[in-house]
Amino acid sequence: MRKFITAALAAVAPLSAMAQAPAPPPAAAPPPLAVAAPLPYGVGISMEAAKKVLAAAEAEARKNNWAVAIAIVDSSGKLAAFSKMDNTQHASVDIAIAKAVTANNFKRPTKVLQDRIAEGGVNLRLLGQPGIAPLEGGVPIIADGRVIGAIGASGVMSNQDAEVAMAGAAAVK
């Protein structure tokens, strides 16, 4: 019996060696967060511009009947304007500010960070960094090719928060 098993294994071994697929190449590392040259910072958003951004964001939220908190920070990441609509959940206050600060400090929409974390792998390190809100709903405010601040919204689903933030940021252009 032992001779039979040995003979059977010897006959099958070459076939299994030929059928084995080569190891796949290692996965390419995801592109860095900065795909293009980042925009430079400009002078912080003025109060007049911040009011326009806030008004446009509030109008988008009201149009959709969304209760949100809206935060606008200047190019140094400090609060420049804020609004909390009636019946907005309390947690949204800090989340909106954090989204705005994150969008300003990274010079990109917070959805980029959210998407990177969803990819997993080394991108998960972002979760260990203090002061980062990798949640969609934060958008840089750009004027004359410079980041002059950012807007963050919170209170509804993240993609809806982003709609509010983008409507506000568009008011400067």
NORPE-V788921 format. One line per field, one symbol per residue. phi: phi as a letter, one per 30 degrees, with the letter a starting at -180 (. if undefined). psi: psi as a letter, one per 40 degrees, with the letter a starting at -180 (. if undefined). burial: I if it has 16 or more other ideal C-beta (glycine too) atoms within 10 Angstrom, else O. A space follows every 50 residues. Layout:
phi=???
psi=???
burial=???
This chain:
phi=.dddddddddddeddddddddddddddddddddcdcdddddcdeeddddd ddddddddddddechccbcbbbcddcicecaabbdeiddddddddddddd dddddchadddededddddiiddddeddcdiccdbekcbdccbhibdcla bbbalbdeddedddddddddddd
psi=ddddddddddddddddddehiihiiiiiiiiidgdihiiiiaiihidddd dddddddddddddefhhiihhhiaeeeihdiihhiiehiddddddddddd dddddefiiedddddddddaaededddehiehgfhhehhihhhfeiheai iiiidaiddddddddddddedd.
burial=OOOOOOOOOOOOOOOOOOOOOOOOOOOOOOOOOOOOOOOOIIOIIOOOII OIIIOIIIOIIOOOOIOIIIIIIIIOIOOIIIIIOOOIOOOIIOIIIIII IIIIIIIIIIIIIIOIIOOOOOIOOOOOOOOIIIIIIIIIIIIOOOIIII IIIIIIOIOIIIIIIIIIIOIIO
